[in-house]
Amino acid sequence: MLLSEIPKKVKELIDDKNIAHLATLKNNGSPHVTPVWIDRVDNTILINVSENRLKLKNMKNDKRIALSIVNHNDSYEWASIIGEVIDITNINADVHLDKLSQKYLGLSQFPWKQKGETRIIVKIAPKTVYYN
């Protein structure tokens, strides 16, 4: 798989508290788009989802995804990423969710976690990155 390096400006969008929109494909081929919190480690994009979400089911079935990220301070600055899921794990997913809660809410623990809920980290490799 040919990977694309994430440009510095796109890394800044990911690292700031900008909401991304994740597009996945349903079994019938129709798109499913949802807002997600986003994170990265080096050139790998991370999202954190509940185990029972349709987006996770879709990504397990078809690893192709697209992301759109808009700067919350300037809606004319945005990035589009086409990528592929490279790993799905629950290892340290609760710790990761708390990290995202700190980033997006300023709270050290995610306040809406449901009792018995299993969280999942989805790791995405970018294939095409466009920045505007």
Sequence and secondary structure as in RCSB ss.txt:
>XXXX:A:sequence
MLLSEIPKKVKELIDDKNIAHLATLKNNGSPHVTPVWIDRVDNTILINVSENRLKLKNMKNDKRIALSIVNHNDS
YEWASIIGEVIDITNINADVHLDKLSQKYLGLSQFPWKQKGETRIIVKIAPKTVYYN
>XXXX:A:secstr
       HHHHHHHHTT  EEEEEE TTS EEEEEE  EEETTEEEEEEETT HHHHHHHH  EEEEEEEETTEE
EEEEEEEEEEEEEE TTHHHHHHHHHHHHHS SS TT  TT  EEEEEEEEEEEEE 
